[in-house]
């Protein structure tokens, strides 16, 4: 593909958004959290470098054992480790969920803050997690949550250049490219697309609905 102007790239990005809306009109968070912002925060924290499916297998037992923020704040880390043992990095994650619960109780009155900077003060919560929580739990769109799927797709579509080698830089590239009204759906839609079609290894380019406008189609 020839070098694109900013305007042409934006037109292509909007066409991607249009097709995503056609294929995933009702995309939603795959994590099960019962509408509770705190449980969503913990679930997203636990999902780092593991699957949502794996998280959904352990969180019911976690909530049954520790039904409130205060309960989790007072938990024994070894008990939490036993509950979440099947997911990756469970030692660190167990410590972080307890510390996060303690901070929510001590500093935020038991309620998850509705501010991206305050959210990132919680142990184990980075900008991606904060974006997901704000968007999903409160309908507040401050940015785009760049997980491994969004990062991969953004680069395959050449919406982020080689210098955008971190999730933060990739998010900045996408925020510059897409008008704000498009930010909200990107994470859920692109995650589904990344799981079903634009997978990490051997992407399904031959059946991809974006192939004709993707510079990486059949080249990965």
N, C-alpha and C positions, 0 to 999 in steps of 0.2 A: 504494500500500500504506500502511495506517495505521501510525502510529508504533509500533514494536515494543518490547515489554519485553525485558530481557536474556534472560529465560527462553525467550520465544518465539523470539528470534533464535537462541539456542543449539539449540533443537529443530530449527529450519530448517537450521542448519549441520550437525547430525548427520544429517539427511535427505540433505543434499548429499553427505556422506561415504558414506552407505549406497549412494546411486545411483552415485557414482564407483566404489565397489568392485565394483558389478555390471557397469559398463561397462569398467572398466580393472583387472581383478583381478590382472593380472601386469605392471602398469606398471613400467618400469625405465629406467635412465639411457640416453639416446640416444647418449652419447659412447662411443667405442670406446677402451678404455684397457688392456685385457689384464689387469685385476685388480691393476694396480700403483698404489698410492695416489699416488705422485709423478706418474706420467703422468696420472692423473685430475686432480690439482691443476693441472697445466699445461694440460690440455685445457679445464677449466672456466674458467681464466684467459683462455685464447684465445677462448672462446665469448662473451665480453662484447660486446654490440652486433653480433653476427654469428650465423649459424645453426650448430647442431650439425653439420648436414650439411657445411657449409663447413669446419668444424674437422676432421671425420673425413677430409676429402680431403687435408689437409696433414700431419696427425700421423704417418701411416706413414713418410713421408720424413724427418720430424724424428727419429723414434725410430731409423730405420735409420742416419742420420748420427750421432746422439748417443744410443747405447743405454743409457747409465747417467747417473745424476745428476751424477757427476764429469765425464763427457764434456760434458754440457750446460753445466756450470759453467765449463768452459774454452773454450767456443765463441766464435767470432768473431761479433759481432752482425750484421755484414753478411751472413754466411752464413745465419744464422737468418732474417733479413729476407727473403732470397731464397726460402727454403722456405715461409714463411707469407705471402708477398706478396698472395695472393688474398683474405685475410680483412681485415676492417676494423681500422684503427689498428695496422697491423703494425709500424710503427717502435717505438711505445711498448711493444707486447706483446713484441717480440723482446728489447728491453732488460730488461723485467720477468722474462721466463722465465729469462734467464741470471742475473740478480741473485737470483732466487728459488732457483735451483739452487745458487748460491754460498752462500747463507745456510743452505740445508738441509745442505750439506756442512760448513760451518764451525761452525754453531750446534747442529745436531741430529743429527750423526753420520751424515748421509746418509739419514735416515729422516724421513718427514713426521710432524710432531708430532700427537698425538691430543688436542689442546686447542684450543678455539675462539679463545682469545685469542692463543696462540702462532701459530696458523695465520695470523691476520690481521696478523702482523708481516712476513709474506712480501710482497715487492713485488707489487702487482697483485692481491692477495688481500683481498677484503672479506668482510663477514659472510655474504653469499649464497654465495660460493665455499666459505667455511669450513664452512657448514652442509651443502652438497652433499657435500663430501669426507668429513666425519665420518659422515654418514648412509650414503652409498653405499659408502665404502671400509672403514669400521670398525663400522658398525651403531650408531653413537653419535648419539642424537637430542638436540641441544641447542636446536633451534629450527626454524623453517620458512624455507627458502630462497626469498626473494621476488625472482623475476626479473620481466621485463616481463609475462609471462603471468599469474603469480600476482597481481601488483599489479592488473592490469586486471580479473581475475575477482573478486577480493576487493571491489573497488569497485563492479562491476556488480551483485554480489549484495548490496551494502550491508552487508557484514561489516566494512568499514572506512569511516569517515566522511570528510567533506571535509577535516578537519584532518589526517588520516593521509596527508599528501601526499608522503611519502618511503617507500622500501622498509622502512626501519627502523621507522617508525611503523605501517606496514601490518602488518609482522610482529608487532609488539606487540599490535595489535588482534586478529589471528588467534590468537595464543597465549592471550589472555584468553578467547577464544570457544571454542576447541577444547581438550578434555582432552588431556594429553600423549600418550596412546596413539594419537591421530589425527595427530600432527604429521608422522611419517615419510613416509606415502604422499602427502601433499598435493602436494609439488612435482612428482613424476613424473606423477601423475594430472592435475593441473591444467595442466601444460605440454601434455600430449596433448590435453586438452579445449580449451585455448586455440589450439592449432594446427588442430584439426579443426572445431571448432564456434564457440567464443566468440572468434572472430578479431577483430583490431583494427578492421578496417573491414568493414561489412556482415556482422555475425555471423549465423550460421544459426539464428536464433531459432525459425523455423517448425518445425524438426526437432529442437530442443534438448530433451534429456531432463530439463532443469531448468526449463523455461519456466514451469511452473505455480507454481514457488516462487521465481522470480527477479523482483525488482522492476523490472528493466531490460528484461525480455523484450519484444521488438518496439518498444522505445522508444529504442534506440540509433541 
